[in-house]
Amino acid sequence: MRSMIGMTMGDPAGIGSELCVRVLSREDVYQKCKPLVVGDARCIQDAIRFTGIDTLDVHPVSHPSEGKYVCGTIDVLDLKNVNMDKLVYGKVSAMCGRASGEYIVRAIKLALAGELDATVTCPIHKESFKLGGYGEKYPGHTEMFADLTGTEKYSMMLAHGNLRTVHVTTHVSLRQACDLVKKERVLDVIEIAHNACRALGIDEPKIGVAGLNPHAGDGKIFGIEEAEEIIPAIQEAQSRGYCVDGPVPADTLYSKVKGGWYDIAVSMYHDQGHIPLKLAGFVWDEENGQWASVAGVNVTLGLPIIRVSVDHGTAFGKAGQGRANVTSLLNAIDYAVKFAGNKSKSSVKTPIQILSKKPITKKSITIR
């Protein structure tokens, strides 16, 4: 059976609608899943216009059960929340920020109800998101998904091929990140990393934990966090039976993961994990002045539902021009299908089930 994948359209002024159109013009996508765009049907229709893929039809629906899910027809759960007369591609606006937030809320509600097997998110614009009424509470997708699913312990995983990393801290200042590297949190993320690999079919994951400081502290010469927080977390994880090593100096850890020494890395802060992943997945074509590849995915682990995202932004500079690169969205769909398939086949807890402590039945989700 094909998994039902809900794809949020992202910021209407960005490249999300074009990404959806380009990806859903491919027969191979429909062979592996039933894709449903959660967005605005008129935006999708306009993306068909400026991409020139005129063999596609748009099928607005009000519920996933109404979709056709055949190549040539794009099923759109149509929220009708974009005024096309006011839409300007590449421009920050409250209308687009509000619309992108409403797509996320609807997708989460459907996933919690079991109407979607997984969610895949196209990029939002943080400034528009704030103007639309969401950004004051949520720095981004990750925090919004966690709050609306009642999840207290979660982590971001970035992946490109066999290079994977989960984060101890993400959307905080570097100064705050150092203060948040504590034994309990590091131990939680090691457990999340282990279960993420298990859900991907890796039976005995090998986990490498990064140091926070240069040379992983070098025996407290460059910092005490390794000795006082990270090493105790690793030792506790080892006592629980996890195959975990570290702290490994961050300047060598990611090469080891890419080479197969480890299956996944535990990163201490945002850029420590993001830079190596984007260096591997993002390839700039200097001769043509454009990205030759924008690959990789962002997965929120610890949720009671599956959420996978593209690993790039709204690309306002090329929005509405028909030049968007779809590699990352294709990667995201593949990961979502894999997680959904492994979840349905296994009774072992997956990363979307583990460490979600708050009862989600008590969380009220309001469609604004």
C-alpha positions as CSV (number, residue, x, y, z in Angstrom):
1,M,0.0,0.0,0.0
2,R,1.2,3.5,-0.8
3,S,1.7,5.8,2.1
4,M,-0.4,9.0,2.3
5,I,2.0,11.9,2.4
6,G,0.8,15.4,3.2
7,M,3.0,18.1,1.6
8,T,2.6,21.6,3.1
9,M,3.1,24.2,0.4
10,G,5.2,26.6,2.5
11,D,5.2,30.3,2.0
12,P,3.1,31.2,-1.1
13,A,5.6,33.9,-2.1
14,G,8.5,31.4,-2.2
15,I,9.4,28.4,-4.3
16,G,7.1,25.9,-2.5
17,S,4.3,25.8,-5.0
18,E,6.8,25.3,-7.9
19,L,8.5,22.5,-6.0
20,C,5.2,20.7,-5.5
21,V,4.3,21.1,-9.2
22,R,7.7,19.8,-10.4
23,V,7.8,16.9,-8.0
24,L,4.2,15.9,-8.7
25,S,4.7,15.8,-12.4
26,R,6.8,12.7,-11.9
27,E,5.4,9.2,-12.2
28,D,7.9,7.7,-9.8
29,V,6.6,9.8,-7.0
30,Y,3.1,8.3,-7.4
31,Q,4.5,4.8,-7.5
32,K,5.8,5.2,-4.0
33,C,3.1,7.3,-2.2
34,K,-0.2,9.2,-2.4
35,P,0.9,12.8,-2.3
36,L,-1.5,15.5,-1.1
37,V,-0.6,19.2,-1.2
38,V,-1.9,21.1,1.8
39,G,-2.0,24.6,0.4
40,D,-3.9,26.9,-2.0
41,A,-5.1,25.4,-5.3
42,R,-4.8,28.8,-7.1
43,C,-1.1,29.0,-6.2
44,I,-0.5,25.5,-7.5
45,Q,-2.3,26.5,-10.7
46,D,-0.1,29.5,-11.1
47,A,3.0,27.5,-10.6
48,I,1.9,25.2,-13.4
49,R,1.6,28.3,-15.6
50,F,5.1,29.7,-14.9
51,T,6.8,26.3,-15.0
52,G,5.2,25.5,-18.3
53,I,4.2,22.0,-17.2
54,D,0.7,22.3,-18.8
55,T,0.0,18.6,-18.8
56,L,-1.1,18.8,-15.1
57,D,-4.6,19.3,-13.7
58,V,-5.3,20.7,-10.2
59,H,-7.9,18.8,-8.2
60,P,-9.0,20.8,-5.1
61,V,-10.3,18.6,-2.2
62,S,-11.6,19.2,1.3
63,H,-10.5,15.9,2.7
64,P,-7.7,13.4,1.9
65,S,-10.2,10.7,1.0
66,E,-11.4,12.8,-2.0
67,G,-8.0,12.6,-3.8
68,K,-7.3,10.8,-7.0
69,Y,-3.6,10.2,-6.4
70,V,-2.7,9.6,-10.0
71,C,0.1,11.2,-12.0
72,G,-1.2,14.1,-14.1
73,T,-3.5,15.3,-11.3
74,I,-2.3,17.3,-8.4
75,D,-4.6,16.8,-5.4
76,V,-4.7,19.9,-3.2
77,L,-6.3,20.2,0.2
78,D,-7.4,23.7,-0.7
79,L,-7.4,26.2,2.2
80,K,-8.2,29.1,-0.1
81,N,-6.2,31.5,2.0
82,V,-4.2,33.4,-0.7
83,N,-5.4,36.5,-2.5
84,M,-3.7,36.0,-5.9
85,D,-4.3,39.7,-6.7
86,K,-2.1,40.6,-3.7
87,L,0.5,37.8,-4.0
88,V,4.0,39.0,-5.0
89,Y,6.6,36.3,-5.4
90,G,9.7,37.0,-3.4
91,K,8.1,39.5,-1.1
92,V,7.6,39.3,2.7
93,S,3.9,39.6,3.7
94,A,1.7,38.8,6.6
95,M,-0.8,37.1,4.2
96,C,1.8,34.6,3.1
97,G,3.1,34.0,6.6
98,R,-0.4,33.4,8.0
99,A,-1.2,31.1,5.0
100,S,2.0,29.0,5.5
101,G,1.2,28.6,9.2
102,E,-2.3,27.4,8.5
103,Y,-1.0,24.7,6.1
104,I,1.2,23.4,8.9
105,V,-1.6,23.4,11.5
106,R,-3.9,21.5,9.1
107,A,-1.3,18.9,8.2
108,I,-0.5,18.3,11.9
109,K,-4.2,17.9,12.7
110,L,-4.7,15.4,9.8
111,A,-1.6,13.4,10.8
112,L,-2.6,13.2,14.4
113,A,-6.0,11.9,13.3
114,G,-4.3,9.2,11.2
115,E,-5.5,10.7,7.9
116,L,-1.8,11.2,6.8
117,D,1.0,8.7,7.2
118,A,3.6,11.4,7.1
119,T,4.1,15.1,6.5
120,V,6.6,16.8,4.3
121,T,7.1,20.5,4.6
122,C,8.1,23.1,2.0
123,P,10.0,26.2,3.3
124,I,8.5,29.0,5.2
125,H,9.9,32.6,5.5
126,K,10.7,33.5,9.1
127,E,9.9,37.2,8.7
128,S,6.5,36.6,7.0
129,F,5.8,33.8,9.5
130,K,6.2,36.4,12.3
131,L,4.0,39.0,10.5
132,G,1.4,36.3,10.0
133,G,1.0,35.7,13.7
134,Y,3.1,32.6,14.2
135,G,6.7,33.7,14.5
136,E,6.5,35.2,18.0
137,K,5.8,31.8,19.5
138,Y,7.6,29.5,17.0
139,P,11.2,30.1,15.7
140,G,10.4,27.6,12.9
141,H,8.7,24.4,11.8
142,T,10.5,22.2,14.4
143,E,9.2,24.1,17.5
144,M,5.7,24.4,16.0
145,F,5.4,20.7,15.3
146,A,6.6,19.9,18.8
147,D,4.2,22.3,20.5
148,L,1.1,21.3,18.5
149,T,1.8,17.6,19.1
150,G,2.5,18.0,22.8
151,T,6.1,16.8,22.4
152,E,8.6,17.8,25.1
153,K,11.7,16.0,24.0
154,Y,12.6,16.2,20.3
155,S,15.6,16.8,18.0
156,M,16.3,17.9,14.5
157,M,18.0,15.4,12.2
158,L,19.7,16.5,9.0
159,A,20.6,13.8,6.4
160,H,22.3,13.6,3.0
161,G,23.0,10.1,1.9
162,N,24.7,8.2,4.7
163,L,25.7,11.5,6.4
164,R,23.3,12.1,9.3
165,T,23.3,14.2,12.4
166,V,20.9,15.0,15.3
167,H,21.2,18.2,17.3
168,V,21.4,18.8,21.1
169,T,20.5,22.4,20.5
170,T,19.2,24.3,17.5
171,H,17.4,27.7,17.3
172,V,19.2,29.5,20.2
173,S,22.2,31.7,20.3
174,L,25.6,30.1,20.5
175,R,26.1,31.5,24.0
176,Q,22.8,29.8,25.1
177,A,23.7,26.6,23.3
178,C,26.8,26.2,25.4
179,D,24.8,26.5,28.5
180,L,22.2,23.9,27.3
181,V,24.7,21.1,26.7
182,K,23.7,19.1,29.8
183,K,24.1,15.4,30.5
184,E,20.3,14.6,30.4
185,R,19.8,16.4,27.1
186,V,22.8,14.7,25.5
187,L,21.6,11.4,26.7
188,D,18.1,12.0,25.3
189,V,19.5,12.9,21.9
190,I,21.7,9.8,21.8
191,E,18.6,7.7,22.4
192,I,16.7,9.7,19.7
193,A,19.6,9.1,17.3
194,H,19.7,5.4,18.0
195,N,16.0,5.1,17.3
196,A,16.2,7.2,14.1
197,C,18.7,4.7,12.7
198,R,16.6,1.8,13.7
199,A,13.6,3.3,11.9
200,L,15.8,3.6,8.8
201,G,16.6,-0.1,8.9
202,I,20.0,0.1,10.7
203,D,19.8,-2.7,13.2
204,E,22.8,-1.8,15.4
205,P,23.5,1.9,15.0
206,K,27.0,3.2,15.7
207,I,26.7,6.7,17.1
208,G,29.5,9.3,17.3
209,V,29.1,12.2,19.7
210,A,30.7,15.5,18.9
211,G,32.7,17.6,21.4
212,L,31.5,21.1,22.1
213,N,34.9,22.7,22.3
214,P,38.0,22.5,20.0
215,H,39.8,19.2,20.3
216,A,36.7,18.0,22.4
217,G,38.1,20.0,25.3
218,D,41.6,18.4,25.2
219,G,41.4,17.3,28.8
220,K,39.7,20.4,30.1
221,I,42.3,22.7,28.5
222,F,39.7,24.2,26.2
223,G,36.6,23.7,28.3
224,I,34.9,21.6,30.9
225,E,31.6,20.6,29.1
226,E,33.0,17.4,27.7
227,A,34.3,16.2,31.1
228,E,31.3,17.3,33.2
229,E,28.3,16.8,30.8
230,I,29.1,15.0,27.5
231,I,31.3,12.1,28.8
232,P,28.9,11.2,31.6
233,A,26.0,11.1,29.1
234,I,28.0,8.8,26.8
235,Q,28.9,6.5,29.7
236,E,25.3,6.3,30.7
237,A,24.2,5.5,27.2
238,Q,26.9,2.8,26.9
239,S,25.6,1.2,30.2
240,R,22.1,1.1,28.5
241,G,23.5,-0.9,25.6
242,Y,23.9,1.8,23.0
243,C,26.9,1.6,20.6
244,V,28.2,5.2,21.2
245,D,31.6,6.8,21.1
246,G,33.0,10.1,21.9
247,P,33.3,12.9,22.5
248,V,34.9,13.1,19.0
249,P,36.5,16.4,17.9
250,A,34.0,18.0,15.5
251,D,36.6,18.7,12.9
252,T,36.9,14.9,12.2
253,L,33.6,13.4,13.3
254,Y,31.6,14.2,10.2
255,S,34.2,12.8,7.8
256,K,34.0,9.6,9.8
257,V,30.2,9.5,9.6
258,K,30.4,10.0,5.8
259,G,32.9,7.3,5.5
260,G,30.8,4.8,7.5
261,W,32.8,4.8,10.7
262,Y,29.6,5.9,12.4
263,D,25.9,5.8,11.2
264,I,25.0,9.1,12.8
265,A,26.5,12.1,14.6
266,V,25.2,13.9,17.7
267,S,25.9,17.6,17.2
268,M,26.0,20.0,20.1
269,Y,24.7,23.1,18.3
270,H,23.0,24.3,15.1
271,D,25.9,25.3,12.8
272,Q,28.1,22.4,14.0
273,G,25.7,20.0,12.4
274,H,24.4,22.1,9.6
275,I,27.6,23.2,8.0
276,P,29.0,19.7,7.1
277,L,25.6,18.5,5.9
278,K,25.1,21.5,3.6
279,L,28.7,21.4,2.4
280,A,27.9,17.8,1.3
281,G,24.5,18.5,-0.2
282,F,24.7,22.0,-1.6
283,V,26.8,22.4,-4.7
284,W,27.3,25.8,-6.3
285,D,27.8,26.0,-10.1
286,E,30.1,29.0,-10.4
287,E,30.1,28.9,-14.2
288,N,26.4,29.2,-14.5
289,G,25.8,31.2,-11.3
290,Q,23.3,28.8,-9.7
291,W,23.0,25.8,-7.4
292,A,23.8,22.6,-9.3
293,S,22.4,20.6,-6.3
294,V,20.4,21.4,-3.2
295,A,20.1,18.0,-1.5
296,G,19.4,16.8,2.0
297,V,16.5,16.6,4.4
298,N,15.5,17.9,7.8
299,V,13.6,15.5,10.0
300,T,12.0,16.3,13.4
301,L,12.6,13.3,15.7
302,G,10.6,12.5,18.8
303,L,7.2,13.5,17.5
304,P,4.2,11.2,17.5
305,I,3.9,11.8,13.7
306,I,6.4,11.8,10.9
307,R,7.7,15.2,9.8
308,V,10.4,15.5,7.1
309,S,11.3,18.8,5.4
310,V,13.5,20.2,2.6
311,D,16.8,21.5,3.9
312,H,16.7,24.9,2.3
313,G,14.8,28.2,2.4
314,T,12.1,29.9,0.4
315,A,14.6,31.2,-2.3
316,F,12.8,34.4,-2.7
317,G,15.4,35.5,-5.3
318,K,14.1,32.9,-7.8
319,A,10.5,32.5,-6.7
320,G,7.9,32.6,-9.5
321,Q,10.6,32.1,-12.2
322,G,10.5,28.4,-12.7
323,R,14.1,27.8,-11.7
324,A,13.7,25.9,-8.4
325,N,15.8,22.8,-7.6
326,V,13.6,19.9,-6.5
327,T,16.3,17.5,-5.2
328,S,15.8,18.2,-1.5
329,L,12.0,17.7,-1.8
330,L,12.5,14.4,-3.6
331,N,14.9,13.4,-0.8
332,A,12.3,14.4,1.8
333,I,9.5,12.3,0.2
334,D,11.8,9.3,0.1
335,Y,12.6,9.7,3.8
336,A,9.0,10.1,4.7
337,V,8.0,7.0,2.8
338,K,10.8,5.0,4.4
339,F,9.8,6.1,7.9
340,A,6.1,5.5,7.2
341,G,6.8,2.0,5.8
342,N,9.1,0.9,8.6
343,K,6.6,2.2,11.2
344,S,3.8,0.1,9.7
345,K,6.0,-3.0,9.5
346,S,7.6,-2.9,12.9
347,S,6.3,-3.0,16.5
348,V,9.6,-1.5,17.6
349,K,9.3,2.2,18.7
350,T,10.5,4.5,16.0
351,P,11.9,8.0,16.4
352,I,8.5,9.5,15.8
353,Q,7.2,7.6,18.9
354,I,10.0,7.7,21.3
355,L,10.3,10.4,24.0
356,S,7.0,12.1,23.3
357,K,5.8,12.5,26.9
358,K,2.9,14.9,26.9
359,P,-0.5,13.3,26.1
360,I,-1.3,14.7,22.6
361,T,-5.1,14.1,23.2
362,K,-5.1,17.1,25.5
363,K,-3.6,19.5,23.0
364,S,-6.1,21.7,21.2
365,I,-5.2,22.7,17.7
366,T,-7.0,25.7,16.3
367,I,-7.4,26.2,12.6
368,R,-7.2,30.0,12.2
